[in-house]
Amino acid sequence: MGSVHLRDRRQITLPTDIVTAAGLQTDDVLQVSYVNGVIQLVPSRAQRQRADIRRFLGACGTVYGQDAEAMNQYLRDERDSW
């Protein structure tokens, strides 16, 4: 974990090893959030990748049952077979 200093105009410089590991380049856009005392910087392209993955959530939603009870029953049956 690296350290940064907040300068006069609320600017920070990211450590080189962090920039390299994250694959960041000049003029990349980072989304900033503050939740529960944690400041998080997320490259915009990473958010797009997560959004793409979310499109597939539920794609196989009925494989384990048509509703929550059927899915729970499927899981119970699987566990019992162990």
C-alpha positions in Angstrom: 0.0 0.0 0.0 1.4 3.4 -1.0 1.0 6.8 0.5 -0.1 10.0 -1.2 -0.3 13.6 0.0 -3.3 15.9 -0.6 -1.9 19.1 -2.1 -3.2 22.6 -2.2 -5.7 22.2 -5.0 -7.0 18.8 -3.7 -4.6 16.9 -6.0 -2.8 13.7 -5.4 -0.1 11.8 -7.3 -0.5 8.0 -7.4 2.6 5.9 -6.7 4.2 4.4 -9.9 3.8 0.8 -8.8 0.0 1.3 -8.3 -0.3 3.0 -11.7 1.6 0.2 -13.4 -0.3 -2.6 -11.6 -3.6 -1.0 -12.5 -2.6 -0.4 -16.1 -3.4 3.3 -15.9 -2.4 5.8 -18.5 -2.4 9.6 -18.7 -5.9 11.0 -19.1 -7.6 7.9 -17.8 -10.8 8.7 -15.9 -11.2 7.3 -12.4 -14.5 7.2 -10.6 -14.2 8.2 -6.9 -16.4 7.0 -4.1 -16.3 7.4 -0.3 -18.0 4.6 1.7 -17.6 3.7 5.4 -14.4 5.7 5.7 -12.8 4.2 2.5 -11.9 6.3 -0.5 -12.0 4.2 -3.6 -10.7 5.0 -7.1 -12.0 2.8 -9.9 -10.9 3.2 -13.6 -14.0 3.8 -15.7 -13.1 0.9 -18.0 -13.3 -1.4 -15.0 -16.8 -0.2 -14.3 -17.8 -1.0 -17.8 -16.4 -4.5 -17.5 -18.4 -5.1 -14.3 -21.5 -3.7 -16.0 -21.0 -6.2 -18.9 -20.7 -9.1 -16.5 -24.0 -8.0 -14.8 -25.8 -8.5 -18.1 -25.3 -12.3 -17.6 -26.5 -12.5 -14.0 -29.6 -14.5 -14.0 -29.0 -15.9 -17.5 -29.4 -19.4 -16.0 -31.9 -18.4 -13.4 -34.3 -21.3 -14.1 -31.7 -24.0 -14.2 -32.0 -24.7 -10.5 -35.8 -24.1 -10.3 -38.6 -21.7 -11.3 -38.8 -19.9 -7.9 -36.9 -19.4 -4.7 -38.5 -22.5 -3.0 -37.7 -24.7 -5.9 -34.1 -23.4 -5.9 -33.8 -24.0 -2.1 -35.2 -27.5 -2.5 -32.6 -28.2 -5.3 -29.8 -27.1 -2.9 -31.2 -29.2 -0.1 -31.3 -32.3 -2.3 -27.8 -31.7 -3.5 -26.5 -31.3 0.1 -28.3 -34.4 1.2 -26.7 -36.4 -1.7 -23.2 -35.7 -0.2 
